[in-house]
Amino acid sequence: MRRYFEGWYLKHQSETESLALIPSYHYDRTGAAAGSLQVITPEWSRQVSFSHFRFRREAMQFTLGENQFSARGCTLRLDTPKLSLDGSLGYGPLAPPPRDVMGPFRFVPGLQCRHSVFSLGHSVTGAVTVNGKRMEFDRAAGYMEGDRGRSFPRRYLWTQCSWERDGVMLSVAEVPLWGLTITGCIGLVWLEGQLYRLATYRGARGVQVEEHCAEVRQGRLRLKVTALDRQSQPLLAPHQGGMARTIHESLTGTVRYQLYAGHRVLLNRTSSRASFEGMWL
């Protein structure tokens, strides 16, 4: 295998704590393989590489050294000069969307990246000591998604936020395909038991996309996200399989989410606990 990566994004939030874990593996241009774990808190981010990893997509199992990740939770055992982890987190039943978020685009060959949403929201229980700080999660909220392919898009905007039983995920990206560049959109908004899906394959289009905001329209639906405050941390992202690019993510940014159906306001909420990445330069 060459120029390939696959990774998960695991987000955990309580009333007082926020922690994201990104286990991944990657093959660079030469076919050299490596695993990595990135840890994000509101204040900092760290990355550790692993020479040995094991990944089983069908069983949803990811192993990096002594660290294990699955649909049921994660067990963390790591002691390095820049990052120490110890503890375990248990997940309640995952809540995936009813259909693949990529829709028919999951069958298109040649895409540089394919996105998955494994859980719109699930419970998290347990505790982890991160660089000497104990982080407790008691009936906290979890979110889980993943990416696989060759590279992240050159320009993209992504955000995710959960509250109570509702939440939002939006991704807008420039996608090179068959010699052309298109702007693709994937959005999920779950409100009071109803799921609103916006996607390019449903006619959605980005009418405004900038580094700090995006507006997507699909028929009578209009979703707008605006980052009001971003304290971002650096992360490594895949390029041609290898982790050769630096991006920046806010784990607890302040973001306004607005959803309209015609003139009717379905959602107008500002959260200070939103994940946000804006690479639209």
C-alpha positions as CSV (number, residue, x, y, z in Angstrom):
1,M,0.0,0.0,0.0
2,R,1.2,3.5,-0.8
3,R,-0.2,7.0,-0.2
4,Y,-3.0,5.9,2.0
5,F,-4.3,6.8,5.4
6,E,-7.2,5.9,7.7
7,G,-8.1,7.5,11.0
8,W,-10.8,8.1,13.6
9,Y,-11.9,11.3,15.4
10,L,-13.1,10.5,18.9
11,K,-14.6,13.5,20.8
12,H,-15.5,13.4,24.5
13,Q,-17.1,16.3,26.4
14,S,-18.5,16.8,29.9
15,E,-19.6,20.0,31.6
16,T,-16.0,20.7,32.6
17,E,-13.7,18.6,30.3
18,S,-13.1,18.3,26.6
19,L,-10.8,15.7,25.0
20,A,-10.4,14.5,21.4
21,L,-8.3,11.5,20.3
22,I,-7.3,10.8,16.7
23,P,-5.8,7.3,16.2
24,S,-4.7,6.7,12.6
25,Y,-2.3,4.7,10.4
26,H,-0.7,5.8,7.2
27,Y,1.5,4.7,4.3
28,D,3.6,7.3,2.6
29,R,4.9,7.6,-1.0
30,T,7.5,4.8,-0.4
31,G,5.0,2.4,1.3
32,A,6.5,2.9,4.7
33,A,3.8,2.3,7.4
34,A,3.3,4.0,10.7
35,G,0.6,4.6,13.3
36,S,0.0,7.7,15.2
37,L,-2.2,9.1,18.0
38,Q,-3.0,12.8,18.3
39,V,-4.5,14.2,21.5
40,I,-6.3,17.5,21.6
41,T,-7.4,19.5,24.6
42,P,-8.6,23.2,24.6
43,E,-5.1,24.3,25.6
44,W,-2.7,22.1,23.6
45,S,-2.2,19.2,21.2
46,R,0.3,16.3,21.1
47,Q,1.3,13.6,18.6
48,V,3.0,10.3,19.1
49,S,4.1,7.8,16.4
50,F,3.9,4.0,16.6
51,S,5.9,1.5,14.6
52,H,3.3,-1.2,15.3
53,F,-0.4,-0.9,14.9
54,R,-3.4,-3.1,14.1
55,F,-6.7,-2.0,12.5
56,R,-9.8,-4.0,11.8
57,R,-12.4,-1.8,10.1
58,E,-15.3,-4.3,10.1
59,A,-14.9,-5.0,13.8
60,M,-14.2,-1.3,14.6
61,Q,-11.0,-2.1,16.4
62,F,-7.9,0.0,16.5
63,T,-4.7,-0.8,18.4
64,L,-1.6,1.4,18.8
65,G,0.9,-0.1,21.1
66,E,-1.0,-0.6,24.4
67,N,-3.8,1.8,23.4
68,Q,-7.0,0.2,22.2
69,F,-10.0,1.9,20.5
70,S,-13.3,0.4,19.6
71,A,-17.1,1.1,19.4
72,R,-17.3,0.2,23.0
73,G,-14.7,2.6,24.3
74,C,-10.9,3.1,24.6
75,T,-8.1,2.0,26.9
76,L,-5.1,4.4,27.1
77,R,-1.6,3.4,28.3
78,L,1.2,5.7,27.2
79,D,4.3,7.1,28.8
80,T,6.5,9.3,26.7
81,P,8.4,12.6,27.5
82,K,5.8,14.7,25.8
83,L,2.6,12.7,26.4
84,S,1.4,10.4,29.1
85,L,-2.0,8.7,29.2
86,D,-3.6,6.3,31.6
87,G,-7.2,5.3,32.0
88,S,-10.2,4.1,30.1
89,L,-13.5,5.4,28.7
90,G,-16.6,3.4,28.0
91,Y,-19.1,4.3,25.3
92,G,-22.8,3.8,25.2
93,P,-24.4,2.5,22.0
94,L,-23.3,4.4,19.0
95,A,-25.9,6.4,17.0
96,P,-24.9,6.4,13.3
97,P,-27.0,8.3,10.8
98,P,-29.5,6.0,9.0
99,R,-27.4,6.0,5.7
100,D,-23.8,6.5,4.7
101,V,-23.1,10.3,5.0
102,M,-21.3,10.1,1.6
103,G,-24.4,8.8,-0.2
104,P,-23.8,7.7,-3.8
105,F,-20.4,9.5,-3.7
106,R,-19.0,6.6,-1.7
107,F,-18.9,4.6,-4.9
108,V,-17.0,7.3,-6.9
109,P,-13.5,6.1,-7.7
110,G,-10.5,8.5,-7.4
111,L,-11.7,10.6,-4.4
112,Q,-8.8,11.8,-2.3
113,C,-10.7,11.4,0.9
114,R,-13.9,9.6,2.1
115,H,-15.7,10.7,5.2
116,S,-17.7,8.6,7.7
117,V,-19.9,9.4,10.7
118,F,-20.0,6.5,13.1
119,S,-22.0,8.2,15.9
120,L,-23.9,11.4,16.1
121,G,-23.9,11.1,19.8
122,H,-23.4,8.5,22.6
123,S,-22.7,8.5,26.3
124,V,-19.1,8.5,27.7
125,T,-18.2,7.3,31.2
126,G,-14.8,6.9,32.8
127,A,-11.6,8.8,33.6
128,V,-8.3,9.4,31.9
129,T,-5.1,11.0,33.4
130,V,-3.6,13.2,30.6
131,N,-0.1,14.6,31.3
132,G,-0.8,14.3,35.1
133,K,-4.3,15.9,34.9
134,R,-7.2,13.6,35.8
135,M,-10.2,14.2,33.4
136,E,-13.4,12.6,34.5
137,F,-16.4,11.9,32.2
138,D,-19.6,10.9,33.9
139,R,-22.5,10.5,31.5
140,A,-20.6,12.8,29.1
141,A,-21.3,13.3,25.4
142,G,-19.3,11.5,22.7
143,Y,-19.0,11.9,18.9
144,M,-17.2,9.7,16.5
145,E,-16.3,10.0,12.8
146,G,-13.5,8.9,10.4
147,D,-11.6,9.6,7.2
148,R,-9.7,7.5,4.8
149,G,-7.9,8.0,1.4
150,R,-4.8,9.8,0.3
151,S,-5.0,13.4,1.5
152,F,-7.2,15.9,3.2
153,P,-8.6,18.5,0.8
154,R,-6.4,21.6,0.2
155,R,-9.3,23.9,1.2
156,Y,-12.0,22.9,3.6
157,L,-14.1,23.9,6.5
158,W,-15.3,21.5,9.2
159,T,-17.3,21.9,12.4
160,Q,-19.1,19.7,14.9
161,C,-21.0,20.5,18.1
162,S,-23.3,18.6,20.4
163,W,-25.7,19.8,23.1
164,E,-28.3,17.8,25.1
165,R,-29.5,15.3,22.5
166,D,-29.0,17.6,19.5
167,G,-26.1,18.6,17.4
168,V,-24.5,19.7,14.1
169,M,-21.8,18.5,11.7
170,L,-20.8,20.3,8.5
171,S,-18.0,19.7,6.1
172,V,-17.4,21.9,3.0
173,A,-14.4,21.1,0.8
174,E,-12.8,21.7,-2.6
175,V,-12.6,18.2,-4.1
176,P,-10.4,17.5,-7.1
177,L,-12.2,14.9,-9.3
178,W,-11.4,13.8,-12.9
179,G,-9.4,17.0,-13.7
180,L,-12.0,19.3,-12.2
181,T,-12.4,21.0,-8.8
182,I,-15.8,20.9,-7.2
183,T,-17.0,22.2,-3.9
184,G,-18.7,19.4,-2.0
185,C,-20.9,19.7,1.1
186,I,-21.9,17.2,3.8
187,G,-24.1,18.4,6.7
188,L,-26.1,16.7,9.4
189,V,-28.3,18.6,11.9
190,W,-30.2,16.5,14.5
191,L,-32.9,18.4,16.3
192,E,-35.5,16.9,18.7
193,G,-35.3,13.5,17.1
194,Q,-35.4,14.7,13.5
195,L,-32.3,14.5,11.2
196,Y,-31.8,17.1,8.5
197,R,-29.3,16.1,5.9
198,L,-27.6,18.5,3.5
199,A,-25.3,17.1,0.8
200,T,-24.0,17.8,-2.7
201,Y,-25.8,14.7,-4.0
202,R,-29.1,16.2,-2.7
203,G,-28.5,19.5,-4.4
204,A,-26.7,21.4,-1.6
205,R,-24.3,24.1,-2.5
206,G,-22.0,26.4,-0.6
207,V,-23.2,30.0,-1.3
208,Q,-20.6,31.5,1.0
209,V,-17.4,29.8,2.3
210,E,-14.6,31.6,4.1
211,E,-12.0,30.6,6.7
212,H,-14.3,31.4,9.6
213,C,-17.8,30.8,8.2
214,A,-19.9,28.9,5.7
215,E,-23.5,29.0,4.3
216,V,-25.0,26.0,2.6
217,R,-28.3,26.0,0.8
218,Q,-30.4,23.0,-0.3
219,G,-33.9,23.8,-1.5
220,R,-35.7,25.6,1.3
221,L,-33.1,24.6,3.9
222,R,-30.3,27.0,4.7
223,L,-27.5,26.2,7.2
224,K,-25.0,28.8,8.3
225,V,-22.1,28.4,10.7
226,T,-19.9,31.2,12.0
227,A,-16.8,30.9,14.1
228,L,-16.9,33.8,16.6
229,D,-13.8,32.8,18.6
230,R,-11.1,30.3,17.8
231,Q,-8.3,29.2,20.0
232,S,-6.9,26.5,17.7
233,Q,-4.2,23.9,18.3
234,P,-1.9,22.5,15.6
235,L,-2.5,19.0,14.2
236,L,-0.8,16.8,11.6
237,A,-2.9,15.9,8.6
238,P,-2.4,13.4,5.7
239,H,-0.9,14.4,2.4
240,Q,-0.3,11.6,-0.1
241,G,-0.6,9.2,2.7
242,G,2.1,10.6,5.0
243,M,1.4,13.0,7.9
244,A,3.1,15.9,6.2
245,R,0.7,18.8,6.6
246,T,-0.2,21.0,9.6
247,I,-3.7,22.2,10.2
248,H,-5.3,23.9,13.2
249,E,-8.4,22.9,15.1
250,S,-10.4,24.5,17.9
251,L,-11.8,21.9,20.3
252,T,-13.9,24.4,22.3
253,G,-14.4,27.3,19.9
254,T,-17.4,29.6,20.0
255,V,-19.5,29.0,17.0
256,R,-23.0,30.2,16.0
257,Y,-25.2,27.6,14.2
258,Q,-28.3,28.7,12.2
259,L,-30.7,26.5,10.3
260,Y,-33.7,27.9,8.4
261,A,-36.5,26.2,6.4
262,G,-37.6,29.1,4.2
263,H,-38.3,32.0,6.7
264,R,-38.8,29.6,9.6
265,V,-36.0,29.4,12.1
266,L,-35.3,25.8,13.1
267,L,-32.0,26.5,15.0
268,N,-30.3,29.6,16.2
269,R,-27.7,28.6,18.8
270,T,-24.2,29.7,19.9
271,S,-22.0,27.3,21.6
272,S,-18.6,27.8,23.3
273,R,-17.8,24.0,23.0
274,A,-17.7,23.6,19.3
275,S,-15.0,21.9,17.2
276,F,-13.9,24.0,14.2
277,E,-11.3,23.8,11.4
278,G,-11.2,26.4,8.7
279,M,-8.5,26.0,6.0
280,W,-10.1,28.1,3.3
281,L,-7.2,30.3,2.3
